[in-house]
Amino acid sequence: MNEHSADTTWRVDGRCTNCDVARQLAPGLIAEVGGRSEVIRQPRTDEEERTINAAAFACHTRSVRHGARGPRPALDPFPLRLAEHVHLCGHNSPHTAGANSYLLRRPAGNLMMIDTPRWSAALATKYAALGPITDVLLTHRDHAAHGRAYADRFGARLWIHEGDLAAAPDADGILRGTEPIEIADGVTAHPLPGHTEGSVLYLADETYCFSGDSFYWSRTDGDVAVAESVTWYSITELAASLARTAPRVRFEWLLPGHGDRRQLPAEEFARRMDDLAARTGELSPRPVDFTALRW
Protein backbone atom coordinates (compact mmCIF):
# COMPACT_ATOMS: atom_id res chain seq x y z
CA MET A 1 0.00 0.00 0.00
CA ASN A 2 1.20 3.54 -0.76
CA GLU A 3 2.37 5.67 2.15
CA HIS A 4 -0.58 8.01 1.49
CA SER A 5 -3.94 6.48 0.64
CA ALA A 6 -6.40 8.29 -1.63
CA ASP A 7 -8.43 9.34 1.40
CA THR A 8 -5.53 11.03 3.21
CA THR A 9 -3.54 12.60 0.38
CA TRP A 10 -3.65 16.34 -0.18
CA ARG A 11 -4.14 17.45 -3.79
CA VAL A 12 -5.28 20.44 -5.87
CA ASP A 13 -8.20 19.72 -8.18
CA GLY A 14 -8.82 20.98 -11.70
CA ARG A 15 -10.76 24.09 -10.63
CA CYS A 16 -7.52 25.90 -9.69
CA THR A 17 -7.22 29.33 -11.33
CA ASN A 18 -3.52 29.85 -10.46
CA CYS A 19 -4.34 32.75 -8.11
CA ASP A 20 -1.25 32.03 -5.92
CA VAL A 21 -3.07 32.16 -2.57
CA ALA A 22 -2.39 28.53 -1.62
CA ARG A 23 1.29 28.89 -2.50
CA GLN A 24 1.58 31.94 -0.24
CA LEU A 25 0.23 29.99 2.73
CA ALA A 26 1.89 26.62 2.14
CA PRO A 27 5.28 27.29 0.51
CA GLY A 28 7.28 24.13 -0.01
CA LEU A 29 4.10 22.05 -0.09
CA ILE A 30 2.20 23.74 -2.92
CA ALA A 31 3.95 25.17 -5.99
CA GLU A 32 3.15 26.39 -9.47
CA VAL A 33 3.41 23.57 -12.00
CA GLY A 34 2.30 24.06 -15.58
CA GLY A 35 0.37 27.23 -14.87
CA ARG A 36 -1.56 26.01 -11.85
CA SER A 37 -0.99 25.03 -8.23
CA GLU A 38 -0.05 21.47 -7.34
CA VAL A 39 0.82 19.72 -4.09
CA ILE A 40 4.47 18.83 -4.58
CA ARG A 41 4.96 17.22 -1.17
CA GLN A 42 2.67 15.91 1.55
CA PRO A 43 2.91 17.58 4.99
CA ARG A 44 5.21 15.82 7.45
CA THR A 45 4.78 17.85 10.63
CA ASP A 46 1.92 19.37 12.59
CA GLU A 47 3.02 22.84 11.45
CA GLU A 48 2.92 21.78 7.81
CA GLU A 49 -0.55 20.32 8.35
CA ARG A 50 -1.63 23.70 9.72
CA THR A 51 -0.22 25.57 6.73
CA ILE A 52 -1.87 23.34 4.15
CA ASN A 53 -5.17 23.57 6.02
CA ALA A 54 -4.85 27.36 5.89
CA ALA A 55 -4.30 27.12 2.14
CA ALA A 56 -7.42 24.97 1.81
CA PHE A 57 -9.61 27.41 3.75
CA ALA A 58 -8.27 30.39 1.77
CA CYS A 59 -8.60 28.87 -1.72
CA HIS A 60 -11.46 30.63 -3.51
CA THR A 61 -12.33 27.62 -5.67
CA ARG A 62 -12.03 25.15 -2.77
CA SER A 63 -9.52 23.27 -4.93
CA VAL A 64 -7.15 22.22 -2.14
CA ARG A 65 -8.62 18.87 -1.14
CA HIS A 66 -7.84 16.24 1.47
CA GLY A 67 -8.57 13.12 -0.49
CA ALA A 68 -12.13 13.48 -1.73
CA ARG A 69 -13.01 15.95 1.00
CA GLY A 70 -12.38 19.56 1.78
CA PRO A 71 -10.72 20.54 5.07
CA ARG A 72 -12.45 19.93 8.40
CA PRO A 73 -14.23 23.06 9.74
CA ALA A 74 -12.66 22.57 13.17
CA LEU A 75 -9.23 23.23 11.60
CA ASP A 76 -10.13 26.62 10.10
CA PRO A 77 -7.36 29.02 11.28
CA PHE A 78 -8.96 32.25 10.08
CA PRO A 79 -8.82 35.07 10.92
CA LEU A 80 -5.08 34.39 11.00
CA ARG A 81 -2.76 36.82 12.76
CA LEU A 82 0.02 38.09 10.47
CA ALA A 83 1.41 40.96 12.54
CA GLU A 84 0.73 42.75 15.79
CA HIS A 85 -2.27 44.65 14.41
CA VAL A 86 -3.19 42.71 11.25
CA HIS A 87 -5.15 39.52 10.61
CA LEU A 88 -5.63 37.76 7.29
CA CYS A 89 -9.31 37.03 6.70
CA GLY A 90 -8.84 33.93 4.51
CA HIS A 91 -11.92 32.45 2.83
CA ASN A 92 -11.11 34.27 -0.40
CA SER A 93 -14.04 34.92 -2.70
CA PRO A 94 -14.53 33.79 -6.30
CA HIS A 95 -16.25 37.15 -6.83
CA THR A 96 -12.99 39.01 -6.14
CA ALA A 97 -10.80 36.67 -8.24
CA GLY A 98 -9.54 35.11 -5.01
CA ALA A 99 -8.10 38.30 -3.54
CA ASN A 100 -6.72 38.46 -0.01
CA SER A 101 -8.47 40.63 2.57
CA TYR A 102 -7.35 41.86 5.97
CA LEU A 103 -8.47 43.12 9.37
CA LEU A 104 -6.57 46.07 10.84
CA ARG A 105 -6.82 46.75 14.57
CA ARG A 106 -6.81 50.37 15.72
CA PRO A 107 -5.57 51.73 19.08
CA ALA A 108 -9.14 52.33 20.31
CA GLY A 109 -9.89 48.61 19.93
CA ASN A 110 -11.98 48.81 16.77
CA LEU A 111 -10.99 47.20 13.49
CA MET A 112 -11.11 48.02 9.80
CA MET A 113 -11.65 45.41 7.06
CA ILE A 114 -9.59 45.98 3.92
CA ASP A 115 -11.27 44.38 0.91
CA THR A 116 -13.60 41.46 1.50
CA PRO A 117 -13.54 37.68 1.91
CA ARG A 118 -16.39 35.55 0.63
CA TRP A 119 -19.67 36.48 2.24
CA SER A 120 -21.38 34.41 4.91
CA ALA A 121 -23.09 35.39 8.12
CA ALA A 122 -21.05 32.78 10.00
CA LEU A 123 -17.78 34.26 8.76
CA ALA A 124 -18.94 37.77 9.65
CA THR A 125 -19.59 36.56 13.19
CA LYS A 126 -16.06 35.11 13.40
CA TYR A 127 -14.49 38.36 12.25
CA ALA A 128 -16.65 40.49 14.55
CA ALA A 129 -15.51 38.38 17.51
CA LEU A 130 -12.16 40.20 17.29
CA GLY A 131 -13.87 43.51 18.10
CA PRO A 132 -16.17 46.12 16.56
CA ILE A 133 -15.48 46.62 12.85
CA THR A 134 -16.19 50.23 12.01
CA ASP A 135 -15.02 50.58 8.40
CA VAL A 136 -14.77 48.45 5.25
CA LEU A 137 -12.10 49.89 2.96
CA LEU A 138 -12.22 48.87 -0.70
CA THR A 139 -8.99 49.18 -2.66
CA HIS A 140 -10.74 49.08 -6.06
CA ARG A 141 -13.73 47.81 -8.01
CA ASP A 142 -12.54 44.22 -8.49
CA HIS A 143 -12.62 43.61 -4.73
CA ALA A 144 -15.95 45.31 -3.96
CA ALA A 145 -18.24 42.29 -4.30
CA HIS A 146 -19.22 41.80 -0.65
CA GLY A 147 -18.47 45.23 0.73
CA ARG A 148 -22.05 46.29 1.35
CA ALA A 149 -22.99 42.97 2.95
CA TYR A 150 -20.12 43.14 5.44
CA ALA A 151 -20.59 46.85 6.15
CA ASP A 152 -24.28 46.33 6.88
CA ARG A 153 -23.57 43.32 9.09
CA PHE A 154 -21.00 45.26 11.13
CA GLY A 155 -22.81 48.60 11.07
CA ALA A 156 -19.67 49.93 9.39
CA ARG A 157 -18.91 52.63 6.84
CA LEU A 158 -18.08 51.43 3.31
CA TRP A 159 -15.33 53.35 1.48
CA ILE A 160 -14.39 53.47 -2.21
CA HIS A 161 -12.83 55.96 -4.62
CA GLU A 162 -15.05 57.93 -7.00
CA GLY A 163 -13.23 56.41 -9.97
CA ASP A 164 -14.64 52.99 -9.10
CA LEU A 165 -17.90 54.17 -7.55
CA ALA A 166 -19.98 52.15 -10.01
CA ALA A 167 -18.84 49.02 -8.15
CA ALA A 168 -20.22 50.33 -4.81
CA PRO A 169 -22.67 53.15 -5.62
CA ASP A 170 -24.12 53.06 -2.11
CA ALA A 171 -20.76 53.61 -0.39
CA ASP A 172 -20.82 55.75 2.75
CA GLY A 173 -17.40 57.33 2.23
CA ILE A 174 -16.32 58.43 -1.25
CA LEU A 175 -12.66 59.25 -1.80
CA ARG A 176 -11.97 61.90 -4.45
CA GLY A 177 -9.06 63.19 -6.45
CA THR A 178 -5.45 62.04 -6.25
CA GLU A 179 -4.20 63.65 -3.03
CA PRO A 180 -3.85 61.66 0.25
CA ILE A 181 -6.96 61.63 2.45
CA GLU A 182 -6.87 60.87 6.18
CA ILE A 183 -9.91 58.73 6.88
CA ALA A 184 -9.12 57.91 10.52
CA ASP A 185 -6.39 58.64 13.02
CA GLY A 186 -3.26 57.02 11.60
CA VAL A 187 -4.98 55.71 8.45
CA THR A 188 -4.53 57.52 5.13
CA ALA A 189 -5.94 56.69 1.70
CA HIS A 190 -3.60 57.38 -1.23
CA PRO A 191 -5.51 57.33 -4.53
CA LEU A 192 -3.44 55.33 -7.01
CA PRO A 193 -5.18 55.24 -10.42
CA GLY A 194 -3.65 52.73 -12.79
CA HIS A 195 -4.76 49.16 -12.16
CA THR A 196 -8.27 50.63 -12.19
CA GLU A 197 -9.35 54.26 -12.36
CA GLY A 198 -10.28 54.26 -8.67
CA SER A 199 -7.50 52.14 -7.16
CA VAL A 200 -6.43 53.17 -3.64
CA LEU A 201 -3.52 52.35 -1.34
CA TYR A 202 -4.32 52.44 2.39
CA LEU A 203 -1.44 53.27 4.74
CA ALA A 204 -1.70 52.65 8.50
CA ASP A 205 0.68 53.98 11.15
CA GLU A 206 3.57 54.23 8.67
CA THR A 207 3.80 50.47 9.10
CA TYR A 208 1.14 48.66 7.09
CA CYS A 209 0.59 49.22 3.36
CA PHE A 210 -2.56 47.68 1.88
CA SER A 211 -1.83 48.02 -1.82
CA GLY A 212 -4.80 46.28 -3.42
CA ASP A 213 -3.68 45.21 -6.89
CA SER A 214 -1.49 48.24 -7.58
CA PHE A 215 1.73 46.44 -6.61
CA TYR A 216 2.81 43.34 -4.69
CA TRP A 217 5.82 41.27 -3.65
CA SER A 218 6.94 38.98 -6.47
CA ARG A 219 8.75 35.86 -5.30
CA THR A 220 9.97 35.33 -8.86
CA ASP A 221 11.61 38.77 -8.98
CA GLY A 222 12.45 38.99 -5.28
CA ASP A 223 11.14 42.54 -5.35
CA VAL A 224 8.05 44.73 -5.43
CA ALA A 225 6.30 44.51 -8.79
CA VAL A 226 3.30 45.77 -10.72
CA ALA A 227 0.97 43.38 -12.52
CA GLU A 228 1.49 45.10 -15.85
CA SER A 229 -0.31 42.36 -17.81
CA VAL A 230 -3.56 42.92 -15.87
CA THR A 231 -3.56 46.70 -15.63
CA TRP A 232 -7.13 47.44 -16.64
CA TYR A 233 -7.08 51.25 -16.71
CA SER A 234 -3.65 52.60 -17.65
CA ILE A 235 -0.05 51.59 -17.04
CA THR A 236 0.90 55.19 -17.82
CA GLU A 237 -1.40 56.44 -15.05
CA LEU A 238 -0.03 53.81 -12.69
CA ALA A 239 3.50 55.04 -13.37
CA ALA A 240 2.43 58.60 -12.60
CA SER A 241 0.65 57.45 -9.44
CA LEU A 242 3.72 55.61 -8.18
CA ALA A 243 6.01 58.56 -8.97
CA ARG A 244 3.69 60.83 -6.97
CA THR A 245 3.10 58.43 -4.08
CA ALA A 246 6.39 56.60 -3.52
CA PRO A 247 8.11 59.59 -1.85
CA ARG A 248 5.09 60.10 0.44
CA VAL A 249 4.73 56.64 1.96
CA ARG A 250 6.79 54.69 4.46
CA PHE A 251 5.89 51.21 5.60
CA GLU A 252 7.31 47.95 6.90
CA TRP A 253 4.59 45.53 5.76
CA LEU A 254 3.37 45.17 2.18
CA LEU A 255 -0.10 43.57 2.21
CA PRO A 256 -1.55 43.27 -1.32
CA GLY A 257 -4.77 41.82 -2.64
CA HIS A 258 -3.03 39.58 -5.16
CA GLY A 259 0.60 38.52 -4.97
CA ASP A 260 2.71 37.79 -1.93
CA ARG A 261 3.15 39.73 1.32
CA ARG A 262 6.47 40.92 2.69
CA GLN A 263 7.97 42.54 5.79
CA LEU A 264 11.12 44.66 5.37
CA PRO A 265 12.68 47.70 7.06
CA ALA A 266 11.00 50.94 6.01
CA GLU A 267 14.21 52.25 4.44
CA GLU A 268 14.47 49.13 2.28
CA PHE A 269 10.89 49.46 1.07
CA ALA A 270 11.44 53.17 0.36
CA ARG A 271 14.35 52.36 -1.91
CA ARG A 272 12.45 49.58 -3.66
CA MET A 273 9.40 51.80 -4.17
CA ASP A 274 11.52 54.49 -5.83
CA ASP A 275 12.97 51.82 -8.12
CA LEU A 276 9.50 50.45 -8.87
CA ALA A 277 8.23 53.89 -9.85
CA ALA A 278 11.18 54.31 -12.22
CA ARG A 279 10.72 50.84 -13.77
CA THR A 280 6.99 51.32 -14.21
CA GLY A 281 7.64 54.61 -16.00
CA GLU A 282 9.47 52.63 -18.69
CA LEU A 283 6.56 50.28 -19.39
CA SER A 284 4.20 50.56 -22.34
CA PRO A 285 0.53 49.50 -22.53
CA ARG A 286 0.04 45.83 -23.35
CA PRO A 287 -2.94 43.49 -23.82
CA VAL A 288 -4.40 41.85 -20.74
CA ASP A 289 -2.76 38.45 -20.25
CA PHE A 290 -3.29 36.54 -17.00
CA THR A 291 -0.71 33.91 -17.98
CA ALA A 292 2.04 36.54 -17.91
CA LEU A 293 1.77 37.22 -14.17
CA ARG A 294 5.08 36.76 -12.36
CA TRP A 295 4.14 35.57 -8.86
C-alpha positions, 0 to 999 in steps of 0.5 A: 500500500502507498504511504498516502492512501487516496483518502488522506492525500492532499491534492489540488483539483482541476478548478484551480485558477492559479491565483497564488493564494495557496502557495503563499500559505503553504510554501514548499508544499504547494507550488506552481506547476504548468500554470496552476498550483499542485501539491508537490509534497505531503505535509510531514509535521503538525506545522505543515498540516496547519499551513496546508489547512490554511491554504485549503480554507483560503482557496477561492475555488475550494480546490485544495482537497484532502482526499475526496473531501475539503478541510475539516471546519474545526481546523479553520485558522482564520482570521489568521494573525500576520502581525501585531495589528493585522489579521488575514481574513482567509476564505477568499471569494470567487467574486474578487478573483480570489483576492486576499483581505485583511483586518486592521486593529486600531488603538481604540480597539476597533478594526477596519476590514480591507477588501472582502472575503467571501460572504457568509453570516457565519464568517462575519460573526467570526471576524466580529468576535475580534472587536467592533469593525467600524469601516470596510475599505475597498482598494478598487472595483474588483474587490468590492463584491461583498463590501455592502454585505459586510458593512451592513452586518457590522454597522460599518462605513463602506469606502471606495474611490469615486473612480470605481464608484460604479462598483459600490454606488451606495458607499458611505465614504467616497474618496476623491481626487489624487491627493492623500486623504486621512480617513481615521487617526493614523490611516490615510488613503492614497488614490493610485489610479492605474490598475483601475481608475479608482485604485487606492492604497491604504497606509496605517501607522507608517507600518502597514501598506494595503496596496490592493492590486497596484503592486505586490511582492513577487517571489519570482523577482524577489522585489516589489512589482506591478501586474502590468499584464492585468492593468485594466485602466492605464499603465501610464497612469499607474507610473504617474501614481507611483512617482507621486506616491512613492516619496510620500509613503513609508511602511514595513509591511506590504499587504496586497490583494493579489501577490505575496506579502512581505515585511522589510525595514521601512528604508528598504521598502522606500528604496524599492518603491523608488525603483518600482516607480522608475521601472513602471515609468518605462513600461508601455501598454500591453494586452491583458494576459493573466498567464504573464503574471510573475508571482 
